[in-house]
Amino acid sequence: MKALQPGTMLNALRAMGPYVALELFMPGGTVLALLLWFARNRRAARALEVAQAQA
């Protein structure tokens, strides 16, 4: 198993920052953060799905 690089972990934390802040400071923030994450990552998930179907 490959060990995580410190830079990779830091980038992941930075990417999650806005979603964590939304969860902490807004009522119903968990639902809103999940919806926002799904909306922003929908295109990448579809591209991965198409690539796997073609393989």
Protein Blocks (a to p, Z undefined) as FASTA:
>chain_A
ZZddfklmmmmmmmmmmmmmmmmmpghklmmmmmmmmmmmmmmmmmmmmmmmmZZ
